[in-house]
Amino acid sequence: MTDWINAFLFAVAVMAFALGLTSIIMSFMTTETGNKGMQEKIEYGFFGVSGIVVCLLMGYALA
């Protein structure tokens, strides 16, 4: 049964890493300017860092 739990944690970690990295890349690619552009950068950056943190937590849970 622990193999299923480890597989699930690994899948969550990979998904969180992919979404986090994608969000960080998208924060650099925004074309909006002014207040709206800064808001998008902050939102994408927050989601990116959150995804990376979730990935690290899942990695710690697997260890």
Secondary structure as UniProt FT lines:
FT   HELIX           2..28
FT   HELIX           34..62
//
